[in-house]
Amino acid sequence: MSDEQSKVQEHEPKGVVDLASVLYVVCGIPAMILFFVVLFGLVGICDGGGTHFPA
């Protein structure tokens, strides 16, 4: 049974670490988080001012 499992593990596709994937994780994800924090912060500020800005 362990021989079958080792054969299956040998044929599993491996991930590739290239520059694009590293830059996406290091720069892209924090940039998206910052964008949404700023977006919802601005919506909250505008709504707090009584403009009732739909989001």
C-alpha angles and dihedrals in degrees: 000000000000088000089059091048092051090051091051092049091051091058097046113115114250124220120248120227109208135156094268094054093046092049091048092055096040099041110012102055096046089046091054091048091050091047093053093044090052092043095052091040091056091046090051093049093048092047090047089057091060098253093119092216106193116233 
